[in-house]
C-alpha cells in the first residue's frame, strides 16, 4: 500500500521539483531591460522581440544545481554595471524548490551558463537557479540588445557608461 501511495504522491512531487526554468517562461507577465542600473523604456515591438530572443536563448537549456547565492544589497550593487534582463511573473512560481516572482540575469556575450537571481516582492535573496545553455552563448541576445533603437537613443543622449557596455 505504501508503494502505491509513494507512486501517486511521491513521484509527481519529484517530477514537479525538477522543472526546467524554460518551462516558466510562457508565464512571464512583464520583462525589463536594465542597463547600468537604469530600466530602458522599450517599444512594444522591442519588448516582444526581447522576449522572443530570451525564449530562443533558453531553448534546449538545462536547469542545473546552483552554487550561486544572491543577497539583496549585492543584487542592488551588481545591477549598477552591465546589461540585465528582468522577467516578472503574475504570481509565485517554483523551480527545483526555489520560489520567485521575478528572475533577473546578466547578459554577457560569451556566457554559456549563468545564474538566475530570484526575487520575491522586490527582494533578491537566496540560492540562484543556474542555466546551462549547452552549446550556445548569450551572443545573439547581447547583439539584439545592442541593436535596439531604444538602447541606441540612450547612447545618442550621451550616456558614456552605456557606450562602455556596448563596446565590450
N, C-alpha and C positions, 0 to 999 in steps of 0.2 A: 504494500500500500504506500509506503514512504517513497518508493521509487516512482510510482505513478504521480504522487504529489510533486516530487522534485521535477519530473518531466514537465508537468503542466505549470508549475510555479517557478522553478529554478531556471530551466532552460530559456524561457522567454526573457527572464530578467538578465541572464548572462548575455543573450543576444542584444538586448536593449542597451546594455552598458558598453558595447563595443561599436557604437555608431561611428562612421567616418564623419569628419567635420563637414565634408562636402554635402552631406545629407541635410544639413540645416540651412544651406544657402537659399533654397527656394522660399524660405520663411523670412528673409531679410525684409524689414519694414522700411528702412532708410539707410543710406550709406553716405559717408562724407569722405572727402579728400582733405587731409591735413598736411600742410607744408610749413615747416619751421614753426609749429605751434599755432598756425592760423588756419581756420577752416576756409577752403576755397569755394566760392559760390560757383556752382556748376549749372549749366543749362540742363533742361530736361533730357535732351539727347545725349549730352555728355554723361549725365548721371546713369542713363540706361546702358550706354556703351561701356562705362566703367564697370558696372555690374556684370556685363557680358564678359569683359576681359577677366574679371575675378573668377567667374564660373569656368572660363576656359583654362585659367591657370590651375584651378583646383581639380580639373578633370584628371582622373586616374591617380590622384594623390592618395597618400596613406596617412592616417592619423596614427601617431606613434606616442609612446610614453614620453613625457617631457620632464626634463630636469630643471627647466627654467621656472623661476618664481618671479612674480611682479608684486611690488608694493606701490600703493597709490602715489606717494611722493616721488618714487623712482620713475613711475609712469609719466607723471606730470613733467618731470625734468627731461625724460627721454624724447617726448614728442616735440620738444622745442627745437630740435635739429633733425632734419631729414623729411622724408616723404612717408606718410602713413595713410592707411585706409581703415575707416571705421565702419563696421557693419552692426546696425541696431535691429533688435528683434522686438515684436509686439508683446512678448511675454517671456518668461524664463524658459530656456532650453538647457539640456544637459548632454554633454558628450563625455563618455568614459567616467561618469560620476562627477563631472566638473560643471556646475551650473553657471549660467551667464545670461545677460540680456543685451550684451554688447561684446563684440570681438574687435580688436584692433591689431593690425600688423604693420611692420615696417617694410617698405618696398626698397629692396636693394637688387640691382640688376643681376648680380652674379649668384644670389642665394638659390640653392637647390632645396632648402628647407628653412623653416622659420617658426617662431613662436607666435601663437595667437594669444594675446593678452586678454584675459577675461574680466569684464566689468559687470557689476551689479549695481543698478541705480546710480551710475556715475562714479562708482568707486572701483578701482582696479586693485585686486588683492588676491594672492594665492597662486597655485600652480598654473602654469600655462598649458596650452594644448599645442603640441608640436606637429607640424605638417611637413611631410617628406614629398617633394614634388616629383620624385622618381628621376626621370631623365631630362627634366625641364629645369629652366631657371625662371626668375622673375623678369627677365629682359623685355619680353613683349608687353607686360603690364607697365613697366617703367617707361618704355618708349611711348606707349599710348598716353600716359600721364603727361609726358613732356610735349606731346603733340597737341594737347588741349588748348583751345583758344583762351579759355579762362585762365590757364596757367601762364600762357604767353603774355596775356594782358598784365598780369602781376609784374612780369619782368619789364614790360614797357613802362610801367609806372615807377620803375626804379628800385625795386626790392633786390638789392645786391646779394642778400643771403640766398634768395631763390636762384639767382644766376649761379651761385656756387653749387647748389644742389643739382641744377640741371647740367652743369659742366662736369660733374663727377662721373 
